[in-house]
Amino acid sequence: MSSSSPSKSAALTLFAFGDDPIRTLVQNAQVNLQHCIDGYDRSVLLKEDFVAVGQSRPDLVLAPSGQNFVAQLRDLVATDHYVDIFLFAHGSPGRISIPGNDNDITESFLLDELSREKTGRSELPIRTVYQMNCYGQTLNQTWIDLGAKVVCGARYVNYYPNQFNAFAKEWQKGTVPFFTALRESNTDSSRTVMQALIAADGAAHPGPTTCPLLSTVLGDNACAKSYFLEHWLSAGEWQESMSGKENMNYSSYMFRAGSNLPRKDIPLMWHP
């Protein structure tokens, strides 16, 4: 079978949290969407709104939905683009959650809507998939099966959405492989920021077992388990031998699939 190399780059970004205004403000502040716009021949953003003051805008802004996502990916593929996909949404095992009725993205939905019958290709020219959604690793193999060269996704709950900006800065250099950029973004300082927020939330919204004086839900104590099981993790996901902080790290670990070779400066090939 012959291979093909699309000639133009594209970014397809889904940003769909749908939370209360304060939480949405925090999430917007944590993610610099310019990384998903600049440096691409075409950029498509699925988001309820986008305000760019003195910055470049996406070529197209649409409401986030599963149907818009697959339609835009099909269009980019049909117009000779290879695509970097950036997913900023809540998730559960095998599912990317989008507010609204029948908007979610699941494995079966992707495989059906992006099948060869609907795209005309056996492999979609997807260069990378960065998944911020929780439980993203449950969809890693699906993206690879569709044609993605490399993908990452969190083991369980992703407590470190703030690591995207550091990842993107490395990736945008063009000479840094995807896995390397991902590793370099997982810093002590990025974890400390989010751990401090969890400690504060644990103090304000404790589980059934409250923490003793001078201890927090980041420690190795009963109140940590109580808090995380009440608000975040299932009993099967909680690691008994780890502290609250260590459980955050374990849960957020980004599983990788595919090849580390993809860099922004290296052309890639896909089967048509």
Secondary structure, DSSP 8 states (H G I E B T S, - for coil): ---B--SEEEEEEEEE----HHHHHHHHHH--GGGGTTT-SEEEEESS----SSS---SEEE---HHHHHHHHHHHHHTTEEEEEEEEEEEETTEEE-SSTT--EEHHHHHHHTSHHHHS-SS--EEEEEE-STTGGGGHHHHHHHT-SEEEEESS----GGGHHHHHHHHHTSSS-HHHHHHHH--HHHHHHHHHHHHHHHHHS--SS---TT--TTSSSHHHHHHHHHHT--TTTS-TTS-HHHHHHHHH-EEEEE-S---TTS---B--
